[in-house]
Amino acid sequence: MRRRTRATARLAMLEAAMVKPGSVTSWHKVIHKRRSFNSAAEADELEVAELLAQHFAAINNNSVNRGNDSFNEKVEAEVRRLITGRTNSQTQDASEVGPNTISSPKHATPREIEKIIKKLKNNKSPGSDGIPNTVLKHFTRKALVKLTNITNAILKHAYYPTHWKTATVIALPKPGKPTTEPSSYRPISLLSSLAKVIDRIILNRLSDVGDKMRIIPDNQFGFRRNHATIHQLSRVVSHISGNMTKRNITAMVLLDSEKAFDTVWIEGLIQRLATYSFPSPLIKLVSSYLTDREIKVRVGNKLSAPLQLAAGLPQGSVMSPWLFNIYTSHLLKLQNSHVHIAGFADDLALYSSSVSAKNAINRVRNATHHMIKELNLWKINVNAAKSEAILFTPSRKQVDTHIHIRTNRIPFSSSVKYLGVHIDNKLNWNVHTKTTNKLALSKLGRNYCLFRSSEINSKHKLLLYKAIVRPTLTYGCQVWHTVAETHLQKLQITQNKCIRLASGQPIRTNTLELHKRLNIPTLKDFIEKMTDKFKLSLLDHPNVLTRNTHITSKAKWGPTRRNPGARRSTVI
């Protein structure tokens, strides 16, 4: 009976994972009792909670003093005048009258609230009020009306309740990091379920305005419907491979923003909303939502004292990704006819192509310096240690040049990692397939006991492979599907191992026959199917940049030009 129960539970988990492949993760334990930090003596749960709270709050609050002092004062004075100034019902100067001086946002209805609650996931942990999503789903009509009235009062008065601005934080250890340091733990914020419903209502009102004005640029693919990493990857790789056929050299710089969400300048975000002429009530509501937020860290049964956050967007809120895109939208508009910018949340790629390597490098270097200057002005810190540069050139000689980020020297590498895919300077994809195969084998090793277990039948084991290992093997295959057969064969060997373990067949079993018997396509066939499906999806994609993306065959360098100087001015 116990075996059947455990097997049924495993099957349910795996089938749920198949809805979103790759969603099965290895759960890590939360901080245990009797943990020490900073070489201190063993601490109890409350002391650990206080240490972690101070560390997490410092990440947010340390960004307050960044930027340019005169610019900071100017923006903060403008925001104070906007938030504490006269209301629309009072007399205003002509300069204060504009599209952002309209009435309160559209009221919510019980039906709208009910739809939002139905979409909430049952397994999400509740916030400090302890109310789970399952309770909200059993709300009576009377309770829905009361919640609707609360929501409309929040919209009308542009005031976000203080109680819902406190997040309960638990800390999860980062893999491979020393457990004696606070920096080795990742904060997970738990927000009130009721607050999440109201956050969705506010987001709907904000996005209604933002979508009409098309504020978020097309080259920002992060946190947008119908936009995934593969779309931005295919756009960038398509540009590089297209220029390779014309024998144009492409220089690319990848900028990594350090704790970008946790350090968003609140006054700067409010100023951006005002610049884009958002309605004044919505701006004031966002200001109320973001200011005076607090965190309490929970370790075991102990809670730290509340600490206030002076910057950053609340983790776990549906509003945070959208607000971040608004905050950084002007940065992605800095591109020109020579330098392209690709954004995915806080990941920025700047690239330029030319017949001359010197021209391509100088253009992307100047654009990078300009971008970093703007990022610093808006209190976004670039992590130079994680930023990379690469030059796509037919020359086999190592490029002896670099880009400076502050005092850090960023050399041009032979391969870089962009949005989870390793891109080499010849687009051979050998680095990516080698790294991917190693990662897939590691996942197989961590789950080896499940593949070998006699309590799990072949059906469950194949689901395990499809949910955990195959998504790793094929991630981003729409851009690297032209990889050489020798590299693809190494990935196929890993798949062979998995399905042989899943079926319990000996090593002598013919793998092609095994694939047919289990109805599992070879990796080559599976990748071709995914690529063809992706190509069709590009034809009617809502983003013009994605529609113009061309998934080509294997990238090859065009013929050598006899007189490169004759086409020196050609830039793609």
N, C-alpha and C positions, 0 to 999 in steps of 0.2 A: 504493500500500500504506500509506504514512504517513498519507494523508488518511483512508483507511478506518479505520485504527487510532485516529486522533484522534477521528473522528466516533463510533466505537463507544464510546470512553471518555466522551465528552460525553453520549451517550445513557444510559449506565449511571449517570452522576452525576445526570442529570435525573430518571430513573425512580426512583432512590433518594430523591430529594428529594420526589417525589410521594407517598411514604409518609407524609411529614410536611411539608406545604407550608410554605414560608418558611424551611426549614432550610438552604438554600443561602446562604452568606454570602461576602462579599468577604474573602479572606485577606490579612492584613497581615504585612509582614516583621518578623521578630524583630530586636531591636537589632543593628545592624551593628558591625563593628570600627571603631575610630576614631570614637567618639561622645563629645561633650563635654557636661558638665552644670554648671549653676550658673555659667555663663560661665567655667568653668575651661578650662585648656588641653586639647588633645586627649588623651584617655585611652586606655589599652589595654584589652583585654577584662576583665582581672582587676580593674582599678580601677573600671570601669563596674559590674561585678558587685558589688563591695564597696559602692559608692554606692547601688545599687538595694536591696541587702540591708538596709542601714541604714535606708533610707526605708520599706521594707515592714514591717520589724520595729517601727519607731517607731509606725506606725499602730496595731498591736496593743497595744504596751506603753504608749502614752500614756494609755490609758483606765484604767490601774490606779489612778490617784490621783483618779478621779472619785467622785461619790456623797457620802454622809454618813459622816463618820469613825466615829462611834459605831455606826452601823448596820453599816458594813463590819467593824468589829472584832467585833461580836456574831455576824455570819454566819460570818466566818472562824474564830472560836473554836468555833462549833458544828460546822463542817465538819471541823476538826482533830480534835475529839473523836470524830466519826463515823468518820473514815478511820483514825486511829491508835489508836482505842479497842479495847476487848476484843472478841474474836471471839464468835460464837454459842456456841462450845463452853465458854466461860468463864462464870463466875457473873455475872449481870446484875441490876441493880436492876429493880424492877417497872416503873419509868418507861421503861426501855430495851427492854422486851419489847413487841413489836407486830407488825403485819403485815409489817414490813420485815426481820424477823429470821428469815428462812427459809433453807433450804439452797441450795446452788449451783444456777444455772440448768440447764435441761434440756440434756443433752449433744447435740452435733451427730452426724450420721451421714454416712458416705461418700456415701450417696444424696443427702442435702441439699446437701452440698458440690458434688457433681457437677451438680445442677440449677442452682446459682448460677453455676458456671463456664460452663455452656452459654449463659447469658443475657448474658455479658460481650461487649462489642463488640470486634471484631478490630482496628479502626483506632485504638484508644486508645493513647496513648504510655505506655511503662512508666515506673516510678519509678527510684530510684537503683540498684536491683538489676539493672535492664536486662532483666527477665523480661517479655515481652509476653503478652497474653492468649491468643494462639495456642498458646504453649507449654503453658499450663495446660490447654487443651482437648485436649491429647495426653497428659495424665497417665495413667499406668497405674493399675490397681487398687491396687497397692502404694503408689504415690505419693499417691493419694487417701486411703488409710488413714493414712499418715504425717501428711498435712495435717490430717486429722480429729483425730488424737491431739494435735497442736499446738493446735488450736482448743479442744479440751476441757480441755487444761491451762490455757489462758488463762482460760476460763470458771471453772474450779475455783479457781484461785489469785487471780483478780481482778487479773491483772497483764498489762499490754500491753507487748510487746517494744519496747525502746528504739530498735532499728534501724528499725522501721517507723514511728516517730514523726518521722522526718526527711523533709521534702518538698523535692523539686527544683523550683525556680521558674524559669520563663521569663517574660520581659516582652514584652508586645505593645503597640505604640503606640496611644494613643487617637486617633480621627479628629479632625483639626482642632486638635490640641494642639501646642505647641512641643516639638520633640524634644530640646531641651537641658535639660529639667527632669525629674527623677525622677518627679514627680507626674503626668507625661504618659503614664505607662506602666501598664498593667493586669497584675497578677501572675496567672499561670496555674500552679497547683500540680500537680505530677506525683507521685502516690503509688504505692507498691508494689502490683502486681496481686494478690499473695498477701494483702496487708493488706486490700485491698478485699473479698476473699472473706470474710475473718474479720469485717470491719466489718458485712457483710450479716447474718452469723449473730448478732452482738451486737444489731443493730437489730431482728431478728426477735424476740429474747427481750425486748427493751425494749418493742416495740410490742404484743406479746402482753399484757403487763401494763397498758400505757397504754390500749389499746382497751377492756379490760374495765372500767376505771375511768372511761372517757369524759372524760379530762383535757382534751383539746384541745376548746375550745368550738366550737359550730356556726358562729359568725360568723367563724372563721378558715378561709379557703378556700385558703390557700397551702400547697403541698407536700402535698396530700391527694389520694388517689385519687378520680377522678370529679369533681374540682373544678378549674375553670379560671377564667381571668380573666373570661370572658364570664358565668359564673354569678354572680360577685360584682357585676359591672357591671349585669346585669339586675336583681339584687335592689335595688341602690341606685336605679337609674333608675325601677324600678317604684314604689318608695316615693315618689319625687319627683313622678312623673306622676300617681300616684293622689291625692296631696294637691293637685296643681294643679286637678284636676277639682272638688275641694271648696273651692277658693280658699284653701287653706292655704299659707303661705309657709314655705319650707325653707331653713335655713342649714346650710352644710356646710364643714368644715375638713379639709384633707388634710395630714397630717403626714409628713414625709420623715425617716427615721432615717439618720444619717450613719455609714457603715461599720458597720452593725449586726452583721453576722456576724463581722467581724474584731475586734470589741471586746466580745464576750460575756464577762461576768464569770464565770469558771470556778467560783469558790466559790459565787457566787449560783446558778448552774445546779445544782450539787450540792445546795445547800440546798433548791431547788425539788423535786428528785427525792425528797429525804428527806421533805419536807412532804407529798408525794403518796403516801408509804408504799411506794415502790419497794423491792424486796428489797435488803438490805444488800450482798450480793455484786455485784449489778449496779451499785449506786451506786459502790462502790469500783473496779469495773472502768472505769466512765466517768471517774472521777477519774484513774485511771492512764492512760487513753487521752488525756485532754486536757492533763495536766500535762507539763512538760519537753519540749514539742514544739519542733522546730527547722526552720529553712529554710536552704537553700543556693541562691543565685541563679546560674543558668548563662547566660553570654554567650559565644557561640561555643563554644570548647572549654575555657573556663575556668570554675571554680566558686569562688564566694566562700567565706569561712570560715563555719561554721555559726553562726547567731544564734538565741537562744532566744526563744520567744514566751510572754509572761506572761498573755495573754488571747486570746479568739477561738476560733472553731470552724474545724477544718481544711477548707480549700477542696478540693472534689472528693470528699469522703467522703459516702457515702450516709447516714451517721448525722447529719450536720450540720443538714440541714433539719428533721428530726424533733426533734432536741435544741433547735433554735431555737424551734420551736412550743411545746415544753414550757416553755422559759425565759420566753416572753412570754404564756403562756396566761392567767395571772391578770389581765393588763392588759386583755384583751378582755372580761373579766367585769365591768368597771367600768361597763358601760352600765346604764341604768335605763329606766323606762317613758317618759321624755321624750326621752332621747338614745340614739341607736343608734350602734353601732360596727361597722365593716366592716374586717376585716383580710385582707390578702393578703401573706403573709411579713412583711416589715418596713414595708409600706405600710399606714397607718391612715387611715380616713375616719370622722369623727364628724359626725353630722347630726341635726337636730331640726326638727320642723314644728309650726306654730301659726298661728292666725288673725292673730296679731300678729307683725310682723317683730321688734319689740323683744324679745318673749318668746323667739322662736326664736334670735335672736342671743345673748341673755344666757345661755340654757341651753347652747348649744354653746360659748360663751366660757368658762363655768365648767367645763364638762366638759374642755375643752382644757387649761385651767390645771391641773386635777387630774391629767390624763393626763401632762402634761409633768413634774409633780412626781414621779409614780411612775416615769416613764422615767429621770429624773435619779437617783432613788434606786437604780435597778438599772443605772446606768452606761451608759444608752443616750442618746446625744446627738441631739437633734432639729436638723436642718439648716433653720434658719429661712429661708435664702435660697431653698430649694426647696419650702417649705411654702406652701400656697395656701388661700384662702377664697372662697366664692361664696354669693350669696343668690338663690334662685329666687323672684322676685316679679313680679306683673303690671305693676308700676310701671315706667315708662320712665326715671324719674329715676335718676341715678347715686347709689348708696348711699354716703353719707359716713360710714362707720364702719370699724372695723378690729379686729384681735385682736393682742395683744402676745405674742410668744414671746421671753422674756427682755427684752432691750432693743430687739428688732427689731419693727417695725410691719408687720403683715400686712394689707393692705387687701382689701376684698371686690372680686373681679374679675368681669368679665362672662363669662369662660369660664375653665375649669381643665382640666388634663390628668390624667385618672385611669385608671390601668391601660392606658395606651396610647390612650385615646379622649378627644377634646376635647369637654367637656360645656359648653354655653353656658347662660345663666340663663333662656332661654326654651325650651330643648330643641328648637331649630330644626335643630341639627346642621350649620349652615352653616360654622362654623369648622372642624369636624372634616373635612367633605368637601373643603373647600378645602385644608387641610393634607395630607390623605391623597392627594389628586390630585397635589399638588406632589411628595410623596415617591415616588409611583408613577412619575411622569415622570422623576424623578431616577434611579430604578433602571433604567428603560428606557434612559436616556441612557448609564448606565455599561455596559450590556450591548448597546448599539446595534450594535457591530461583530459580535456574534454573530447578531443578528436580520438583519443585512445580508449575512452571510457566505454565499458560494455553496457552501461546503463542508458546510454544515448544511442538511438538508432541512426541509420544512415541519413534519413530525411532531416533529422535535427542537425546532424553534423554538416550536411550540405548547406543548410540555412546559415549555420555558423560561418562557413567559408564565404558565402555570398554577402553576409552582413559585415564581416570584419576584414577578411583578407583581400577579396577581389576589389573592393573600392580603393584599397591602398595601391594595388597593382595597376589599376586603370585610371587613377585620378589624373585629370588633365589630358587624357589620351587624345582628345579632339585636336590638340595642337602638336602632339608628338607622335601621331599615328604613322608618320613616315619613317620612323626609326628603323635602322637596319635589322634584317632578319636575325642576325647573330645576337643582338641585344634583346630582341623580342623573345627569342628562344629561351633565354635565361629566365624570363618572367614565366614562360610557359612551363618550364621545369618546376617552378614553385607551385603553379596551379596543379600540375600532375601529382606532386607530393600531397597536396591537400585533399584532392578527390580520392587518391588511393587510400589515405588514412580514413577518410570519411566512409568509404565503402568497405574497408577492411580487407582489400585485395592485396595479394603479395606483390613484391616489386617486379616480378616477371610478367605481370599482367600488361597486355598491350594497351597503351594509353588512349589511342584513337577509339578502340572498341569500348573502352571504359567511358569515354566521353559520350559516345552514342547511347550506351546502356543507361547512363545516368541523366541523359538529356541535358548535358552541359556543353555549351559551345566552346571551341578553342578560344584562346585570348585574341588571336588574330581576327576571327569571325566576330567576336564580341565587340572588339574595338572598332571594326569597320561598321558594324550596326550602329554603335553609339555615335560615330562620326557622321554617318549619313543622316541620322535623326537630328543631330545638331545643325547640320547644314540647312536642312529644311526649316528648322525653327528660326534661323536668321532671316529668312525671306520676309516674314511679317512681324519682325521684332519692333517694338515701339520706339527704340532708340535708333536714330539715323546712323550713328557711328557703328553700331552693331550690324545694321542692315548692309552697310558698305564693306563689311569685313569679308575677305575672300579666303576660304580654307583651300590652300593650294596643295599640290603634290610636293615631293621632297625639294627643299630649298637648295638651289645650286647657284654658284657664282657665275655671272654672265661672262662673256668673252672679254679678254683684256683689250683695253682701248689703246690704239696706236698713238694717239695724240691726246692725252688726258687734259692738256691745257685748253683744248678747243671747247671742252664742255665744263670748264672750271666753274662756271656760274650756275650750273644745273644743280638744283636742290630739291629733294622730294620731302 
